Amino acid sequence: MMHSSNVARRHFLKSSLGIAISFAWAPALLAQSSASALPGSLNANPKLDSWLHIQPDGKVVVLAGKVEFGQGITTALMQIVADELEIDMSRIVMVPTTTGISPDEGVTSGSQSIEYGGIALRYAAADARELLLERASVKLGTPVSELKVRDGEIRTASGQLLTYWNLADSELFQRPVNAKVALKKTHTTIGKSIQRVDIPAKVSGKPAYVQDMKMPGMLHARVIRPPSPRASILSADAVAIEKMPGVVAVVQNGSFLAVVAQREDQAIRAREALKKSTQWKLANDLPTSLPSWFREMKQKPSVDSTVSLKQNAANPGTKVLSAQFTKPFIAHAAIGPSCAIALMKDGGITAWTHSQGMYPLRTDLIKTLGLAPDKIVCIHQEGSGMYGQNGADDVALDAMLIAKALPGKPIRVQWMRDDEFKWEPYGSAMIINMQASLDQEGNIVDWQHELWSNTHSTRPGEATGDNLMASWYLEKPFKPSPVKNIPQPAGGSDRNAVPLYVFPNQKVVNHLLIDMPLRVSALRTLGAYANVFAVESMMDDLAKAAKIDPAQFRLKYLQDPRARDVITHVSTMSAWQKMPLKSQKQGKLHGRGIAFAKYKNLSAYVACVADVEVDPKTGKVRVTDLYASTDGGLVINPNGIQNQIEGGLIQTTSWTLFESVPFNQDGIQVSSWAEYPILRFSDLPNVHVEIINRENEKSLGVGEGSQGPGCAAIANAVANAIGQRVFDLPLTPERIKAAIELGKQTA
């Protein structure tokens, strides 16, 4: 049983550590001029005691605004703090991110946990160590340079001893972090594959997720969704449902409709009954199909921007290659449906949620619930199935709306499988037009990249509008925030559209579509997955036209030595030069492909090689091996990086070969795994990952680095195997067979 007292940070600090801590962090202190910018998340949370507290019992309380959802960040952050403070990791207590108490690090996204949150904690821990050493120096009458630290014990050469917990008090850390403090050059825990602290409960079946939480008197609820988006309720027979066994209430606010029962099975039965009897007025405004949406996209209203423009004198292009690439809507398809628990008590409301952003979520909850900020508390609890933006934020509002109607009772809402498939925000469909020119010597002299896409971020927390789904169906409905793009250099739909390759002339144009028939938001990598697919496919075709090896062709246009290194490294580990790009064995077509990207052109460098086999009779593609070389700067936890790159490669294999959200004018046509195929264990490739550790470079985000290059490497391998390029994702058997037939006709 997982009780709220074990999750709520405020209770944890008081009961488990036996002390009430005074937190000096406040939003009023956040404003920083660009001239005084601090590293990572320190810029928004500069106070030292907003990150660390040292307790009299020898525990070090670590406060972080970046949350764990399976990426192993908790372990990595503990390693950073332990290393800089020179303490054993067992002393560290990581407190769940909680609004009003934790530092506000926004959303845990964009592979920024180590790059922003980790570096902030590293400087905070280093500064705390220096402050404690300075205090010890005064008390012991010994220069700091002559003091030695071991697991929080400060010793002199003569054996005098003080400890961090003897020296620390409530005032010592009430000051801004000194970002000029020297970071450690030698490491004890940084760089080691420390076992992850979040894994034991998950593999042993112990309570680990918000889905596992139980609270005294907890009620179970389910929400009744309309048949399709933007529908409204005509009638709902609440009286009959409230007579069903165990049903406590039917909650309705406009077209938001939910049932509450004593047990979960009772709530599910009541949901099915109410779902059948409720009448809806449908909007009937969805496209008829994905192909029809692709035909409409270029005619839709859009916000157009030139993302990159280079114009230089160059040799005239004598050979022009052009192509159109497409990516469908893709579902998060989380294994565990979204879940939250909410409790309304004493005029305030608390939610336990696996949202990736406690503070942005609270921003929208304030609008929807009409409560003051200090009356809403969001506490992070890891969820089974979370990345990008799935239904985690939405289910938190569901639970809070019901809890507000039934104060005094913890309300647990878990989405059903069909809720998750039909109502989560999807990754946006995209069209990308590419054109490039080669001169007579086979040099790229012109590069054109034009894309059409909906937004890739409709997360909560915007200044206008409300991005929580239930708010759009209330009696007094809210409107979603206006669509926008994450600005470059990170980018949203245009993420990684600007190549790292150096060309004399290039133009990248982004058409951000305003109309959004299907709800979309952040799917891992945002636009980078499709843009890298298009860029790296074009690079392969150009290499073929120039009659240059694809790996060498890429090196020719890269000036960044770290980019060149990962390509050279993956070429070596995959024996790139020793194996043919295409072959035929036992009736199967075999191909190899290579691809590269630096995620967001800001984060980790990843180069991939894929080996595939294609059955020409069925069109089925099987990825046999994937190789990846990655450079994420200073490595905190090698095994953690390997997990992230491997996971990304497996996920991108599934996206690239299988995944697409089916829909028509009646709505989303997927409600279970039967209608949404994903990669099976029988089709898993052998994955080989090697890491280049740059000890003198800053740590870079790696979590989303391999999806783009992995996809493009697979696509290039397929093109080599069958002798034809397939431009539309996913690479289904039907598309592969059609490409093979086309090749026969044009041979």
Secondary structure, 3 states (H helix, E strand, C coil): CCCHHHCCHHHHHHHHHCCCCCCCCCHHHCCCCHHHCCCHHHHCCCEHHHCEEECCCCCEEEECCCCCCCCCHHHHHHHHHHHHHCCCHHHEEEECCECCCCCCCCCCCCCCHHHHHHHHHHHHHHHHHHHHHHHHHHHHCCCHHHCEEECCEEECCCCCEEEHHHHCCCCCCCCECCCCCCCCCCCCCCCCCCCCCCHHHHHHCCCCCHHHCCCCCCEEEEEECCCCCCCEEEECCHHHHHCCCCEEEEEEECCEEEEEECCHHHHHHHHHHHHHHCEEECCCCCCCCHHHHHHHHCCCCEEEEEEEEECCCCCCCCEEEEEEEEECCECCCCCCCCEEEEEEECCEEEEEECCCCHHHHHHHHHHHHCCCHHHEEEEECCCCCCCCCCCHHHHHHHHHHHHHHCCCCCEEEECCHHHHHHHCCEECCEEEEEEEEECCCCCEEEEEEEEEECCCCCCCCCCCCCCCHHHHHCCCCCCCCCCCCCCCCCCCCCCCCCCCCCCCCEEEEEEEECCCCCCECCCCCCCHHHHHHHHHHHHHHHHHHHCCCHHHHHHHCCCCHHHHHHHHHHHHHCCHHHCCCEEEECCEEEEEEEEEEEHHHCCCEEEEEEEEEECCCCCCEEEEEEEEEEECCCCCCHHHHHHHHHHHHHHHHHHHHCCCCCEECCEECCCCHHHCCCCCHHHCCEEEEEEECCCCCCCCCCCCCCHHHHHHHHHHHHHHHHCCCCCECCCCHHHHHHHHHHHHHHC
